[in-house]
Amino acid sequence: MGYEKRRPEELHSAFLEAFNRHDLEAVVSLYERAAILVGPERTVEGSEGIRDFYRRLFESRPTMALRTARVCQAGDLALLHGEWSWRGTAPDGGLIDRRGRSVEVVRLQPDGRWLYAIDDPSPA
Protein backbone atom coordinates (compact mmCIF):
# COMPACT_ATOMS: atom_id res chain seq x y z
CA MET A 1 0.00 0.00 0.00
CA GLY A 2 1.51 3.34 -1.03
CA TYR A 3 1.26 6.41 1.16
CA GLU A 4 2.09 9.00 -1.50
CA LYS A 5 0.32 12.36 -1.27
CA ARG A 6 -1.33 11.40 1.98
CA ARG A 7 -2.03 13.47 5.03
CA PRO A 8 0.31 12.87 7.97
CA GLU A 9 -2.48 11.55 10.20
CA GLU A 10 -3.06 8.68 7.78
CA LEU A 11 0.13 7.22 9.23
CA HIS A 12 -1.94 6.38 12.32
CA SER A 13 -4.29 4.31 10.16
CA ALA A 14 -1.41 2.46 8.51
CA PHE A 15 0.17 1.82 11.91
CA LEU A 16 -3.08 0.54 13.42
CA GLU A 17 -3.66 -1.82 10.51
CA ALA A 18 -0.13 -3.27 10.68
CA PHE A 19 -0.17 -3.46 14.49
CA ASN A 20 -3.43 -5.39 14.63
CA ARG A 21 -2.10 -7.85 12.03
CA HIS A 22 1.04 -8.23 14.19
CA ASP A 23 2.99 -7.50 11.00
CA LEU A 24 6.39 -6.67 12.44
CA GLU A 25 8.02 -5.61 9.17
CA ALA A 26 5.07 -3.42 8.16
CA VAL A 27 5.19 -1.63 11.53
CA VAL A 28 8.97 -1.09 11.32
CA SER A 29 8.63 0.23 7.75
CA LEU A 30 6.55 3.14 9.10
CA TYR A 31 9.59 4.52 10.97
CA GLU A 32 12.62 6.36 9.62
CA ARG A 33 15.79 4.27 9.84
CA ALA A 34 17.17 6.45 12.66
CA ALA A 35 13.83 7.03 14.42
CA ILE A 36 13.48 6.83 18.18
CA LEU A 37 10.72 5.15 20.14
CA VAL A 38 10.25 6.10 23.77
CA GLY A 39 9.48 2.83 25.54
CA PRO A 40 8.16 2.40 29.07
CA GLU A 41 11.57 1.33 30.37
CA ARG A 42 13.97 2.87 27.87
CA THR A 43 14.19 4.71 24.57
CA VAL A 44 15.13 2.59 21.57
CA GLU A 45 16.76 3.91 18.44
CA GLY A 46 16.86 2.78 14.84
CA SER A 47 15.15 0.04 12.92
CA GLU A 48 16.66 -2.85 14.87
CA GLY A 49 15.76 -1.39 18.26
CA ILE A 50 12.22 -0.63 17.11
CA ARG A 51 11.91 -4.12 15.57
CA ASP A 52 12.99 -5.72 18.86
CA PHE A 53 10.54 -3.57 20.85
CA TYR A 54 7.56 -4.63 18.71
CA ARG A 55 8.74 -8.25 18.45
CA ARG A 56 8.48 -8.47 22.25
CA LEU A 57 5.21 -6.56 22.38
CA PHE A 58 3.60 -8.80 19.75
CA GLU A 59 4.25 -11.86 21.93
CA SER A 60 1.17 -10.78 23.92
CA ARG A 61 -0.95 -10.79 20.71
CA PRO A 62 -2.31 -7.29 21.37
CA THR A 63 -5.25 -5.65 19.64
CA MET A 64 -5.23 -1.86 19.48
CA ALA A 65 -7.68 1.00 19.05
CA LEU A 66 -6.20 4.37 18.04
CA ARG A 67 -7.78 7.77 17.48
CA THR A 68 -5.97 10.79 16.06
CA ALA A 69 -6.78 13.63 18.44
CA ARG A 70 -4.82 16.46 16.81
CA VAL A 71 -2.47 17.22 13.93
CA CYS A 72 -0.11 20.20 13.69
CA GLN A 73 1.76 20.46 10.40
CA ALA A 74 4.59 22.77 9.35
CA GLY A 75 5.87 21.94 5.90
CA ASP A 76 7.46 18.50 5.85
CA LEU A 77 7.07 18.00 9.62
CA ALA A 78 3.95 17.21 11.58
CA LEU A 79 3.10 16.54 15.20
CA LEU A 80 0.45 13.88 15.77
CA HIS A 81 -1.45 13.46 19.03
CA GLY A 82 -3.30 10.21 19.55
CA GLU A 83 -5.36 8.35 22.11
CA TRP A 84 -4.83 4.60 22.17
CA SER A 85 -5.73 1.46 24.03
CA TRP A 86 -4.65 -2.12 23.56
CA ARG A 87 -5.33 -5.48 25.11
CA GLY A 88 -3.19 -8.55 25.05
CA THR A 89 -2.42 -11.74 26.92
CA ALA A 90 0.29 -11.95 29.59
CA PRO A 91 2.63 -14.98 29.71
CA ASP A 92 0.58 -16.32 32.65
CA GLY A 93 -2.62 -16.07 30.58
CA GLY A 94 -3.88 -12.94 32.33
CA LEU A 95 -5.26 -9.91 30.54
CA ILE A 96 -3.03 -6.93 29.74
CA ASP A 97 -5.03 -3.73 29.34
CA ARG A 98 -3.11 -0.54 28.47
CA ARG A 99 -4.19 2.92 27.39
CA GLY A 100 -2.54 6.25 26.91
CA ARG A 101 -1.93 9.29 24.77
CA SER A 102 0.76 9.47 22.16
CA VAL A 103 2.79 12.25 20.61
CA GLU A 104 4.71 11.59 17.41
CA VAL A 105 6.89 13.71 15.17
CA VAL A 106 6.46 12.54 11.58
CA ARG A 107 8.38 13.65 8.52
CA LEU A 108 7.47 13.73 4.84
CA GLN A 109 9.94 11.62 2.90
CA PRO A 110 11.29 12.43 -0.58
CA ASP A 111 9.12 9.61 -2.00
CA GLY A 112 5.94 11.20 -0.58
CA ARG A 113 5.46 8.90 2.43
CA TRP A 114 5.11 10.14 6.01
CA LEU A 115 7.23 8.23 8.53
CA TYR A 116 7.70 8.40 12.28
CA ALA A 117 10.86 10.22 13.37
CA ILE A 118 10.05 10.34 17.10
CA ASP A 119 7.36 8.19 18.70
CA ASP A 120 6.37 8.73 22.32
CA PRO A 121 3.37 6.46 22.88
CA SER A 122 2.75 7.44 26.47
CA PRO A 123 4.22 10.80 27.39
CA ALA A 124 4.17 11.88 31.03
HUNORKA-V906759 format. One record per residue. N is the residue number from 1. RES is the residue in three letters. NEAR is the number of other ideal C-beta (glycine too) atoms within 10 Angstrom. Layout:
n	res	near
N	RES	NEAR
N	RES	NEAR
//
This chain:
n	res	near
1	MET	6
2	GLY	8
3	TYR	18
4	GLU	9
5	LYS	7
6	ARG	15
7	ARG	13
8	PRO	23
9	GLU	18
10	GLU	13
11	LEU	22
12	HIS	23
13	SER	14
14	ALA	19
15	PHE	23
16	LEU	17
17	GLU	15
18	ALA	19
19	PHE	22
20	ASN	14
21	ARG	11
22	HIS	17
23	ASP	14
24	LEU	17
25	GLU	9
26	ALA	15
27	VAL	23
28	VAL	19
29	SER	13
30	LEU	21
31	TYR	25
32	GLU	17
33	ARG	10
34	ALA	9
35	ALA	23
36	ILE	19
37	LEU	20
38	VAL	17
39	GLY	17
40	PRO	9
41	GLU	5
42	ARG	10
43	THR	13
44	VAL	19
45	GLU	12
46	GLY	15
47	SER	15
48	GLU	11
49	GLY	16
50	ILE	24
51	ARG	16
52	ASP	14
53	PHE	19
54	TYR	21
55	ARG	13
56	ARG	10
57	LEU	19
58	PHE	16
59	GLU	13
60	SER	17
61	ARG	11
62	PRO	19
63	THR	12
64	MET	15
65	ALA	12
66	LEU	19
67	ARG	11
68	THR	18
69	ALA	15
70	ARG	11
71	VAL	15
72	CYS	10
73	GLN	15
74	ALA	7
75	GLY	7
76	ASP	12
77	LEU	14
78	ALA	20
79	LEU	15
80	LEU	23
81	HIS	17
82	GLY	20
83	GLU	14
84	TRP	20
85	SER	14
86	TRP	19
87	ARG	15
88	GLY	17
89	THR	13
90	ALA	10
91	PRO	8
92	ASP	5
93	GLY	6
94	GLY	9
95	LEU	9
96	ILE	14
97	ASP	10
98	ARG	16
99	ARG	11
100	GLY	14
101	ARG	13
102	SER	20
103	VAL	17
104	GLU	24
105	VAL	17
106	VAL	27
107	ARG	17
108	LEU	16
109	GLN	13
110	PRO	6
111	ASP	9
112	GLY	11
113	ARG	19
114	TRP	26
115	LEU	19
116	TYR	20
117	ALA	16
118	ILE	17
119	ASP	23
120	ASP	17
121	PRO	18
122	SER	14
123	PRO	10
124	ALA	4
//
